[in-house]
């Protein structure tokens, strides 16, 4: 590539000369063809890759500042980076959108089986939680209070006894009675 010739073509292209723009494309054509034929991007054929490269070349032409650096290096890096970016995004998407998604492997079979088991467990736990809610609704206010204080908030029975100013053994008995009632309601609905 003749760098001075390309700089002159860029200057003419920025001033609106269409023939200079076409000659500029011809200068970059070997690079663009080389990149597009060497690169495989899922969902793109070589013509698509070439079009992406041309778009990048024209963007470089629009944003190029003649005073800062050489256009050849600027455009070449931008074109290569565009192709590399397309390759990276293609690789990232290949697990979810590529040909690998159509293959039914052992891993996929195990995953599907695992999800089915999860659904069954979810339904069972939902039914159990509904039974538990019904059983709790049948307890007295004081029984609910002691179970929430000890089990849900993970406090000790000793703390509950101090809070309610009762003997420790009385608090233990109330908790055991509440748990027994809860067990009976849970088993009666089976």
PyMOL commands that set and color helices and strands:
alter all, ss='L'
color gray80, all
select helices_A, chain A and resi 3-14+18-38+46-63+71-97+99-102+106-137+141-152+157-164+168-188
alter helices_A, ss='H'
color red, helices_A
deselect
rebuild
show_as cartoon
